Amino acid sequence: MTEATAKKTLTVKLVKSVASTRQSHRDTVRGLGLRRIDSQRTLEDTPAVRGMINKVAYLVKVL
């Protein structure tokens, strides 16, 4: 693969429950594609995804 076609990715894992968190944080976790504790998603490394991860950094872990 060349530099132009290789896409950078991040693997995100939900490590804490979204119970008793703000609704906007729950929506952000759902937007990342995470459903329950220990669920993982591999996402493209974009500024939007980075912003979502930063918003809920206390709930998720980047692997």
C-alpha positions as CSV (number, residue, x, y, z in Angstrom):
1,M,0.0,0.0,0.0
2,T,1.1,3.5,-0.6
3,E,0.9,6.4,1.8
4,A,-2.1,7.8,0.1
5,T,-4.2,4.6,0.3
6,A,-3.1,3.5,3.8
7,K,-5.7,4.6,6.3
8,K,-4.8,5.1,9.9
9,T,-7.1,3.5,12.4
10,L,-7.8,3.5,16.2
11,T,-9.3,0.7,18.2
12,V,-11.6,2.0,21.0
13,K,-12.9,-0.1,23.9
14,L,-15.7,0.8,26.3
15,V,-14.3,0.2,29.8
16,K,-16.9,1.9,32.1
17,S,-20.6,1.9,32.1
18,V,-22.6,4.8,30.6
19,A,-25.2,4.6,33.4
20,S,-25.6,7.9,35.3
21,T,-23.6,9.9,32.7
22,R,-24.8,12.8,30.7
23,Q,-27.1,12.0,27.8
24,S,-24.8,13.7,25.3
25,H,-21.9,11.4,26.5
26,R,-24.1,8.4,26.1
27,D,-25.0,9.5,22.6
28,T,-21.3,10.0,21.8
29,V,-20.4,6.5,23.0
30,R,-23.2,5.2,20.8
31,G,-22.0,7.3,17.9
32,L,-18.6,5.6,18.3
33,G,-20.4,2.3,17.8
34,L,-19.9,1.0,21.3
35,R,-22.8,-0.8,23.0
36,R,-21.8,-2.6,26.2
37,I,-18.7,-2.8,28.4
38,D,-15.7,-4.4,26.7
39,S,-17.1,-3.8,23.2
40,Q,-14.5,-2.7,20.7
41,R,-14.6,-0.9,17.4
42,T,-11.8,-0.1,15.0
43,L,-12.4,3.4,13.6
44,E,-10.7,5.6,11.0
45,D,-8.4,8.2,12.6
46,T,-10.1,11.5,11.8
47,P,-10.4,14.7,13.8
48,A,-14.1,14.1,14.4
49,V,-13.5,10.6,15.9
50,R,-10.6,12.1,18.0
51,G,-13.0,14.7,19.3
52,M,-15.6,12.1,20.2
53,I,-13.0,10.0,22.0
54,N,-11.7,13.1,23.9
55,K,-15.3,13.9,25.0
56,V,-15.8,10.5,26.7
57,A,-12.1,9.7,27.5
58,Y,-13.1,8.7,31.1
59,L,-15.3,5.9,29.7
60,V,-13.1,4.5,26.9
61,K,-9.6,3.2,26.3
62,V,-7.7,3.5,23.0
63,L,-5.8,0.3,22.2
